[in-house]
């Protein structure tokens, strides 16, 4: 058993801020094959590039704990992100208003 197979549990990016636990059943130098055990219907094994792995763990529990810790870390920034999104919407509104004002002014000349 290689060091990589010794750590058959992986976290795979699902979407920003969330990773799915993945069980690696086999691997080559550049790809992995396995399943998502936490999904309601575990389908046939899927293949990914090894680059898709965010982290590897020896146990399912360790992978889940790492995922939950990362979610808590992600959530620390929720307020700042919401505030930045509000500022962005305000800036986009100001830009749109300035653009419309410029067009209307040019039409009056």
N, CA, C and O atoms as a GROMACS GRO file, in nm:
protein
  436
    1UNK      N    1   0.086  -0.120   0.000
    1UNK     CA    2   0.000   0.000   0.000
    1UNK      C    3   0.089   0.124   0.000
    1UNK      O    4   0.179   0.135   0.083
    2UNK      N    5   0.064   0.216  -0.092
    2UNK     CA    6   0.143   0.338  -0.100
    2UNK      C    7   0.097   0.435   0.008
    2UNK      O    8  -0.007   0.417   0.071
    3UNK      N    9   0.178   0.539   0.027
    3UNK     CA   10   0.139   0.643   0.122
    3UNK      C   11   0.007   0.706   0.081
    3UNK      O   12  -0.075   0.740   0.166
    4UNK      N   13  -0.014   0.723  -0.051
    4UNK     CA   14  -0.138   0.784  -0.099
    4UNK      C   15  -0.258   0.696  -0.066
    4UNK      O   16  -0.360   0.747  -0.020
    5UNK      N   17  -0.248   0.565  -0.089
    5UNK     CA   18  -0.359   0.475  -0.059
    5UNK      C   19  -0.377   0.464   0.093
    5UNK      O   20  -0.487   0.438   0.140
    6UNK      N   21  -0.272   0.484   0.167
    6UNK     CA   22  -0.283   0.482   0.313
    6UNK      C   23  -0.375   0.595   0.361
    6UNK      O   24  -0.424   0.592   0.474
    7UNK      N   25  -0.397   0.691   0.276
    7UNK     CA   26  -0.488   0.802   0.307
    7UNK      C   27  -0.598   0.803   0.201
    7UNK      O   28  -0.596   0.888   0.112
    8UNK      N   29  -0.693   0.710   0.209
    8UNK     CA   30  -0.791   0.694   0.102
    8UNK      C   31  -0.910   0.789   0.106
    8UNK      O   32  -0.994   0.788   0.017
    9UNK      N   33  -0.917   0.871   0.209
    9UNK     CA   34  -1.029   0.966   0.218
    9UNK      C   35  -0.981   1.102   0.173
    9UNK      O   36  -0.877   1.150   0.216
   10UNK      N   37  -1.059   1.164   0.085
   10UNK     CA   38  -1.019   1.292   0.029
   10UNK      C   39  -1.134   1.392   0.041
   10UNK      O   40  -1.251   1.354   0.051
   11UNK      N   41  -1.099   1.518   0.040
   11UNK     CA   42  -1.198   1.625   0.029
   11UNK      C   43  -1.187   1.680  -0.112
   11UNK      O   44  -1.079   1.718  -0.158
   12UNK      N   45  -1.301   1.685  -0.179
   12UNK     CA   46  -1.307   1.733  -0.316
   12UNK      C   47  -1.394   1.859  -0.318
   12UNK      O   48  -1.500   1.864  -0.255
   13UNK      N   49  -1.348   1.961  -0.391
   13UNK     CA   50  -1.425   2.086  -0.400
   13UNK      C   51  -1.562   2.056  -0.460
   13UNK      O   52  -1.573   1.994  -0.566
   14UNK      N   53  -1.666   2.101  -0.390
   14UNK     CA   54  -1.803   2.089  -0.443
   14UNK      C   55  -1.846   2.224  -0.499
   14UNK      O   56  -1.887   2.234  -0.615
   15UNK      N   57  -1.835   2.327  -0.418
   15UNK     CA   58  -1.856   2.464  -0.461
   15UNK      C   59  -1.782   2.551  -0.361
   15UNK      O   60  -1.729   2.500  -0.262
   16UNK      N   61  -1.776   2.679  -0.384
   16UNK     CA   62  -1.701   2.767  -0.295
   16UNK      C   63  -1.749   2.750  -0.152
   16UNK      O   64  -1.868   2.766  -0.123
   17UNK      N   65  -1.657   2.718  -0.063
   17UNK     CA   66  -1.690   2.705   0.078
   17UNK      C   67  -1.737   2.567   0.119
   17UNK      O   68  -1.770   2.547   0.236
   18UNK      N   69  -1.741   2.473   0.029
   18UNK     CA   70  -1.787   2.339   0.066
   18UNK      C   71  -1.708   2.235  -0.010
   18UNK      O   72  -1.680   2.250  -0.129
   19UNK      N   73  -1.673   2.128   0.062
   19UNK     CA   74  -1.602   2.015   0.001
   19UNK      C   75  -1.677   1.888   0.036
   19UNK      O   76  -1.733   1.875   0.145
   20UNK      N   77  -1.679   1.795  -0.057
   20UNK     CA   78  -1.744   1.665  -0.035
   20UNK      C   79  -1.640   1.561   0.002
   20UNK      O   80  -1.528   1.561  -0.050
   21UNK      N   81  -1.677   1.473   0.093
   21UNK     CA   82  -1.590   1.362   0.130
   21UNK      C   83  -1.595   1.258   0.018
   21UNK      O   84  -1.702   1.223  -0.030
   22UNK      N   85  -1.479   1.211  -0.021
   22UNK     CA   86  -1.466   1.118  -0.133
   22UNK      C   87  -1.379   1.001  -0.089
   22UNK      O   88  -1.274   1.022  -0.028
   23UNK      N   89  -1.420   0.880  -0.118
   23UNK     CA   90  -1.340   0.762  -0.086
   23UNK      C   91  -1.267   0.717  -0.212
   23UNK      O   92  -1.329   0.681  -0.312
   24UNK      N   93  -1.134   0.718  -0.206
   24UNK     CA   94  -1.052   0.679  -0.319
   24UNK      C   95  -1.038   0.527  -0.317
   24UNK      O   96  -0.987   0.467  -0.222
   25UNK      N   97  -1.087   0.467  -0.424
   25UNK     CA   98  -1.079   0.321  -0.435
   25UNK      C   99  -0.957   0.275  -0.513
   25UNK      O  100  -0.902   0.168  -0.486
   26UNK      N  101  -0.914   0.356  -0.610
   26UNK     CA  102  -0.792   0.325  -0.685
   26UNK      C  103  -0.737   0.455  -0.740
   26UNK      O  104  -0.806   0.556  -0.748
   27UNK      N  105  -0.609   0.449  -0.776
   27UNK     CA  106  -0.547   0.569  -0.832
   27UNK      C  107  -0.428   0.533  -0.919
   27UNK      O  108  -0.367   0.427  -0.905
   28UNK      N  109  -0.399   0.625  -1.008
   28UNK     CA  110  -0.279   0.617  -1.090
   28UNK      C  111  -0.199   0.743  -1.061
   28UNK      O  112  -0.232   0.818  -0.970
   29UNK      N  113  -0.095   0.764  -1.137
   29UNK     CA  114  -0.013   0.884  -1.114
   29UNK      C  115  -0.089   1.013  -1.135
   29UNK      O  116  -0.056   1.115  -1.074
   30UNK      N  117  -0.192   1.011  -1.220
   30UNK     CA  118  -0.261   1.137  -1.250
   30UNK      C  119  -0.412   1.133  -1.231
   30UNK      O  120  -0.479   1.234  -1.256
   31UNK      N  121  -0.470   1.019  -1.188
   31UNK     CA  122  -0.614   1.017  -1.168
   31UNK      C  123  -0.652   0.930  -1.049
   31UNK      O  124  -0.576   0.843  -1.005
   32UNK      N  125  -0.771   0.956  -0.999
   32UNK     CA  126  -0.826   0.878  -0.888
   32UNK      C  127  -0.964   0.828  -0.929
   32UNK      O  128  -1.031   0.888  -1.012
   33UNK      N  129  -1.005   0.719  -0.868
   33UNK     CA  130  -1.138   0.662  -0.890
   33UNK      C  131  -1.196   0.632  -0.753
   33UNK      O  132  -1.127   0.578  -0.667
   34UNK      N  133  -1.323   0.666  -0.734
   34UNK     CA  134  -1.386   0.638  -0.606
   34UNK      C  135  -1.531   0.681  -0.602
   34UNK      O  136  -1.594   0.702  -0.706
   35UNK      N  137  -1.583   0.693  -0.481
   35UNK     CA  138  -1.724   0.725  -0.460
   35UNK      C  139  -1.739   0.832  -0.353
   35UNK      O  140  -1.648   0.859  -0.275
   36UNK      N  141  -1.858   0.893  -0.352
   36UNK     CA  142  -1.898   0.988  -0.249
   36UNK      C  143  -1.990   0.915  -0.151
   36UNK      O  144  -2.108   0.900  -0.181
   37UNK      N  145  -1.941   0.870  -0.038
   37UNK     CA  146  -2.024   0.790   0.053
   37UNK      C  147  -2.137   0.866   0.121
   37UNK      O  148  -2.232   0.804   0.168
   38UNK      N  149  -2.128   0.998   0.128
   38UNK     CA  150  -2.231   1.077   0.198
   38UNK      C  151  -2.349   1.114   0.110
   38UNK      O  152  -2.447   1.171   0.159
   39UNK      N  153  -2.343   1.083  -0.016
   39UNK     CA  154  -2.455   1.117  -0.106
   39UNK      C  155  -2.565   1.014  -0.091
   39UNK      O  156  -2.540   0.896  -0.064
   40UNK      N  157  -2.689   1.060  -0.109
   40UNK     CA  158  -2.805   0.971  -0.091
   40UNK      C  159  -2.797   0.847  -0.178
   40UNK      O  160  -2.819   0.736  -0.130
   41UNK      N  161  -2.766   0.865  -0.304
   41UNK     CA  162  -2.754   0.749  -0.391
   41UNK      C  163  -2.609   0.741  -0.437
   41UNK      O  164  -2.563   0.823  -0.517
   42UNK      N  165  -2.539   0.644  -0.386
   42UNK     CA  166  -2.401   0.626  -0.425
   42UNK      C  167  -2.402   0.554  -0.559
   42UNK      O  168  -2.440   0.437  -0.569
   43UNK      N  169  -2.361   0.626  -0.660
   43UNK     CA  170  -2.362   0.570  -0.796
   43UNK      C  171  -2.235   0.494  -0.826
   43UNK      O  172  -2.161   0.456  -0.735
   44UNK      N  173  -2.210   0.473  -0.953
   44UNK     CA  174  -2.089   0.403  -0.992
   44UNK      C  175  -1.966   0.488  -0.959
   44UNK      O  176  -1.978   0.610  -0.946
   45UNK      N  177  -1.850   0.428  -0.946
   45UNK     CA  178  -1.729   0.505  -0.919
   45UNK      C  179  -1.706   0.611  -1.027
   45UNK      O  180  -1.739   0.590  -1.144
   46UNK      N  181  -1.649   0.723  -0.986
   46UNK     CA  182  -1.618   0.832  -1.078
   46UNK      C  183  -1.468   0.855  -1.081
   46UNK      O  184  -1.397   0.819  -0.987
   47UNK      N  185  -1.421   0.916  -1.188
   47UNK     CA  186  -1.278   0.944  -1.207
   47UNK      C  187  -1.253   1.093  -1.205
   47UNK      O  188  -1.331   1.171  -1.259
   48UNK      N  189  -1.143   1.132  -1.143
   48UNK     CA  190  -1.100   1.272  -1.140
   48UNK      C  191  -0.949   1.279  -1.155
   48UNK      O  192  -0.878   1.181  -1.133
   49UNK      N  193  -0.903   1.396  -1.193
   49UNK     CA  194  -0.760   1.424  -1.190
   49UNK      C  195  -0.719   1.434  -1.043
   49UNK      O  196  -0.798   1.476  -0.959
   50UNK      N  197  -0.597   1.395  -1.012
   50UNK     CA  198  -0.551   1.408  -0.874
   50UNK      C  199  -0.547   1.554  -0.830
   50UNK      O  200  -0.545   1.583  -0.711
   51UNK      N  201  -0.546   1.647  -0.926
   51UNK     CA  202  -0.547   1.790  -0.892
   51UNK      C  203  -0.678   1.833  -0.826
   51UNK      O  204  -0.683   1.939  -0.763
   52UNK      N  205  -0.783   1.752  -0.839
   52UNK     CA  206  -0.913   1.788  -0.780
   52UNK      C  207  -0.916   1.769  -0.628
   52UNK      O  208  -1.007   1.816  -0.561
   53UNK      N  209  -0.817   1.700  -0.576
   53UNK     CA  210  -0.815   1.672  -0.432
   53UNK      C  211  -0.771   1.795  -0.354
   53UNK      O  212  -0.667   1.854  -0.383
   54UNK      N  213  -0.852   1.834  -0.256
   54UNK     CA  214  -0.815   1.946  -0.169
   54UNK      C  215  -0.731   1.899  -0.050
   54UNK      O  216  -0.647   1.973  -0.001
   55UNK      N  217  -0.754   1.777  -0.004
   55UNK     CA  218  -0.680   1.722   0.108
   55UNK      C  219  -0.705   1.573   0.121
   55UNK      O  220  -0.809   1.524   0.078
   56UNK      N  221  -0.609   1.501   0.179
   56UNK     CA  222  -0.622   1.355   0.195
   56UNK      C  223  -0.611   1.320   0.343
   56UNK      O  224  -0.539   1.384   0.419
   57UNK      N  225  -0.684   1.216   0.382
   57UNK     CA  226  -0.692   1.177   0.522
   57UNK      C  227  -0.693   1.026   0.536
   57UNK      O  228  -0.731   0.954   0.444
   58UNK      N  229  -0.651   0.979   0.654
   58UNK     CA  230  -0.649   0.835   0.678
   58UNK      C  231  -0.786   0.778   0.708
   58UNK      O  232  -0.814   0.662   0.678
   59UNK      N  233  -0.873   0.862   0.769
   59UNK     CA  234  -1.005   0.811   0.809
   59UNK      C  235  -1.117   0.903   0.761
   59UNK      O  236  -1.096   1.021   0.734
   60UNK      N  237  -1.235   0.844   0.753
   60UNK     CA  238  -1.354   0.921   0.719
   60UNK      C  239  -1.378   1.030   0.822
   60UNK      O  240  -1.412   1.143   0.787
   61UNK      N  241  -1.361   0.997   0.948
   61UNK     CA  242  -1.383   1.094   1.056
   61UNK      C  243  -1.289   1.213   1.045
   61UNK      O  244  -1.329   1.327   1.068
   62UNK      N  245  -1.164   1.187   1.010
   62UNK     CA  246  -1.067   1.296   0.995
   62UNK      C  247  -1.106   1.387   0.878
   62UNK      O  248  -1.094   1.510   0.888
   63UNK      N  249  -1.152   1.328   0.769
   63UNK     CA  250  -1.195   1.408   0.654
   63UNK      C  251  -1.314   1.494   0.691
   63UNK      O  252  -1.319   1.613   0.658
   64UNK      N  253  -1.410   1.435   0.759
   64UNK     CA  254  -1.529   1.513   0.798
   64UNK      C  255  -1.493   1.624   0.896
   64UNK      O  256  -1.546   1.735   0.886
   65UNK      N  257  -1.404   1.595   0.991
   65UNK     CA  258  -1.363   1.697   1.088
   65UNK      C  259  -1.292   1.813   1.017
   65UNK      O  260  -1.315   1.929   1.049
   66UNK      N  261  -1.207   1.781   0.921
   66UNK     CA  262  -1.137   1.886   0.847
   66UNK      C  263  -1.236   1.971   0.769
   66UNK      O  264  -1.224   2.093   0.764
   67UNK      N  265  -1.335   1.906   0.708
   67UNK     CA  266  -1.436   1.979   0.631
   67UNK      C  267  -1.513   2.073   0.723
   67UNK      O  268  -1.534   2.190   0.689
   68UNK      N  269  -1.555   2.024   0.839
   68UNK     CA  270  -1.632   2.108   0.930
   68UNK      C  271  -1.548   2.224   0.983
   68UNK      O  272  -1.598   2.336   0.997
   69UNK      N  273  -1.421   2.198   1.012
   69UNK     CA  274  -1.333   2.307   1.056
   69UNK      C  275  -1.316   2.412   0.949
   69UNK      O  276  -1.312   2.532   0.978
   70UNK      N  277  -1.306   2.368   0.823
   70UNK     CA  278  -1.292   2.462   0.713
   70UNK      C  279  -1.418   2.544   0.693
   70UNK      O  280  -1.411   2.663   0.660
   71UNK      N  281  -1.534   2.482   0.714
   71UNK     CA  282  -1.661   2.556   0.703
   71UNK      C  283  -1.666   2.665   0.810
   71UNK      O  284  -1.707   2.778   0.781
   72UNK      N  285  -1.626   2.632   0.931
   72UNK     CA  286  -1.624   2.734   1.037
   72UNK      C  287  -1.530   2.849   1.000
   72UNK      O  288  -1.562   2.966   1.023
   73UNK      N  289  -1.416   2.815   0.943
   73UNK     CA  290  -1.321   2.919   0.901
   73UNK      C  291  -1.382   3.005   0.790
   73UNK      O  292  -1.368   3.127   0.791
   74UNK      N  293  -1.450   2.940   0.695
   74UNK     CA  294  -1.518   3.011   0.585
   74UNK      C  295  -1.621   3.107   0.641
   74UNK      O  296  -1.629   3.222   0.597
   75UNK      N  297  -1.699   3.064   0.736
   75UNK     CA  298  -1.809   3.144   0.793
   75UNK      C  299  -1.759   3.267   0.867
   75UNK      O  300  -1.834   3.364   0.883
   76UNK      N  301  -1.636   3.266   0.913
   76UNK     CA  302  -1.581   3.384   0.983
   76UNK      C  303  -1.586   3.508   0.896
   76UNK      O  304  -1.587   3.620   0.947
   77UNK      N  305  -1.590   3.490   0.765
   77UNK     CA  306  -1.583   3.602   0.672
   77UNK      C  307  -1.720   3.641   0.616
   77UNK      O  308  -1.728   3.732   0.533
   78UNK      N  309  -1.826   3.576   0.659
   78UNK     CA  310  -1.958   3.602   0.603
   78UNK      C  311  -1.998   3.749   0.614
   78UNK      O  312  -2.046   3.806   0.516
   79UNK      N  313  -1.980   3.810   0.730
   79UNK     CA  314  -2.021   3.950   0.748
   79UNK      C  315  -1.942   4.041   0.656
   79UNK      O  316  -1.999   4.129   0.591
   80UNK      N  317  -1.811   4.021   0.648
   80UNK     CA  318  -1.728   4.104   0.561
   80UNK      C  319  -1.768   4.087   0.414
   80UNK      O  320  -1.769   4.184   0.338
   81UNK      N  321  -1.798   3.966   0.375
   81UNK     CA  322  -1.839   3.941   0.236
   81UNK      C  323  -1.971   4.010   0.206
   81UNK      O  324  -1.987   4.073   0.102
   82UNK      N  325  -2.067   3.999   0.298
   82UNK     CA  326  -2.196   4.067   0.276
   82UNK      C  327  -2.177   4.218   0.267
   82UNK      O  328  -2.239   4.283   0.183
   83UNK      N  329  -2.093   4.274   0.352
   83UNK     CA  330  -2.067   4.417   0.347
   83UNK      C  331  -2.000   4.457   0.215
   83UNK      O  332  -2.035   4.559   0.156
   84UNK      N  333  -1.906   4.376   0.169
   84UNK     CA  334  -1.840   4.404   0.042
   84UNK      C  335  -1.938   4.392  -0.074
   84UNK      O  336  -1.933   4.472  -0.168
   85UNK      N  337  -2.027   4.294  -0.069
   85UNK     CA  338  -2.129   4.281  -0.174
   85UNK      C  339  -2.220   4.402  -0.176
   85UNK      O  340  -2.258   4.449  -0.284
   86UNK      N  341  -2.256   4.454  -0.060
   86UNK     CA  342  -2.341   4.574  -0.052
   86UNK      C  343  -2.267   4.693  -0.114
   86UNK      O  344  -2.325   4.769  -0.191
   87UNK      N  345  -2.138   4.710  -0.079
   87UNK     CA  346  -2.060   4.820  -0.137
   87UNK      C  347  -2.047   4.803  -0.288
   87UNK      O  348  -2.053   4.902  -0.361
   88UNK      N  349  -2.031   4.681  -0.335
   88UNK     CA  350  -2.021   4.657  -0.478
   88UNK      C  351  -2.150   4.694  -0.549
   88UNK      O  352  -2.148   4.759  -0.654
   89UNK      N  353  -2.264   4.654  -0.492
   89UNK     CA  354  -2.393   4.690  -0.553
   89UNK      C  355  -2.410   4.842  -0.556
   89UNK      O  356  -2.460   4.896  -0.654
   90UNK      N  357  -2.369   4.910  -0.450
   90UNK     CA  358  -2.378   5.056  -0.447
   90UNK      C  359  -2.289   5.118  -0.554
   90UNK      O  360  -2.330   5.213  -0.622
   91UNK      N  361  -2.168   5.066  -0.569
   91UNK     CA  362  -2.075   5.118  -0.671
   91UNK      C  363  -2.128   5.092  -0.812
   91UNK      O  364  -2.118   5.177  -0.899
   92UNK      N  365  -2.185   4.974  -0.832
   92UNK     CA  366  -2.243   4.944  -0.964
   92UNK      C  367  -2.362   5.034  -0.994
   92UNK      O  368  -2.380   5.075  -1.108
   93UNK      N  369  -2.442   5.065  -0.894
   93UNK     CA  370  -2.556   5.156  -0.913
   93UNK      C  371  -2.505   5.296  -0.946
   93UNK      O  372  -2.559   5.362  -1.035
   94UNK      N  373  -2.401   5.342  -0.875
   94UNK     CA  374  -2.345   5.474  -0.903
   94UNK      C  375  -2.288   5.479  -1.045
   94UNK      O  376  -2.305   5.579  -1.115
   95UNK      N  377  -2.222   5.373  -1.088
   95UNK     CA  378  -2.167   5.367  -1.224
   95UNK      C  379  -2.279   5.373  -1.328
   95UNK      O  380  -2.270   5.446  -1.426
   96UNK      N  381  -2.383   5.295  -1.305
   96UNK     CA  382  -2.498   5.293  -1.397
   96UNK      C  383  -2.562   5.432  -1.403
   96UNK      O  384  -2.593   5.480  -1.512
   97UNK      N  385  -2.582   5.495  -1.287
   97UNK     CA  386  -2.642   5.629  -1.284
   97UNK      C  387  -2.555   5.731  -1.358
   97UNK      O  388  -2.606   5.816  -1.431
   98UNK      N  389  -2.423   5.721  -1.339
   98UNK     CA  390  -2.332   5.814  -1.406
   98UNK      C  391  -2.336   5.793  -1.557
   98UNK      O  392  -2.335   5.890  -1.633
   99UNK      N  393  -2.341   5.670  -1.601
   99UNK     CA  394  -2.348   5.638  -1.744
   99UNK      C  395  -2.476   5.694  -1.805
   99UNK      O  396  -2.472   5.758  -1.911
  100UNK      N  397  -2.590   5.670  -1.738
  100UNK     CA  398  -2.718   5.723  -1.788
  100UNK      C  399  -2.719   5.875  -1.791
  100UNK      O  400  -2.768   5.935  -1.886
  101UNK      N  401  -2.664   5.936  -1.687
  101UNK     CA  402  -2.658   6.081  -1.680
  101UNK      C  403  -2.574   6.138  -1.794
  101UNK      O  404  -2.609   6.239  -1.854
  102UNK      N  405  -2.464   6.070  -1.822
  102UNK     CA  406  -2.376   6.116  -1.931
  102UNK      C  407  -2.449   6.106  -2.065
  102UNK      O  408  -2.440   6.197  -2.148
  103UNK      N  409  -2.521   5.996  -2.087
  103UNK     CA  410  -2.593   5.980  -2.212
  103UNK      C  411  -2.704   6.084  -2.225
  103UNK      O  412  -2.723   6.142  -2.332
  104UNK      N  413  -2.777   6.108  -2.116
  104UNK     CA  414  -2.886   6.206  -2.120
  104UNK      C  415  -2.832   6.345  -2.143
  104UNK      O  416  -2.891   6.422  -2.218
  105UNK      N  417  -2.719   6.379  -2.079
  105UNK     CA  418  -2.658   6.511  -2.099
  105UNK      C  419  -2.614   6.531  -2.244
  105UNK      O  420  -2.631   6.639  -2.301
  106UNK      N  421  -2.557   6.426  -2.301
  106UNK     CA  422  -2.509   6.434  -2.440
  106UNK      C  423  -2.628   6.450  -2.535
  106UNK      O  424  -2.614   6.515  -2.639
  107UNK      N  425  -2.741   6.394  -2.502
  107UNK     CA  426  -2.858   6.404  -2.589
  107UNK      C  427  -2.918   6.542  -2.585
  107UNK      O  428  -2.984   6.583  -2.680
  108UNK      N  429  -2.897   6.615  -2.478
  108UNK     CA  430  -2.954   6.749  -2.462
  108UNK      C  431  -2.872   6.854  -2.534
  108UNK      O  432  -2.920   6.967  -2.551
  109UNK      N  433  -2.754   6.822  -2.575
  109UNK     CA  434  -2.668   6.921  -2.638
  109UNK      C  435  -2.706   6.944  -2.782
  109UNK      O  436  -2.644   7.025  -2.851
   0.00000   0.00000   0.00000
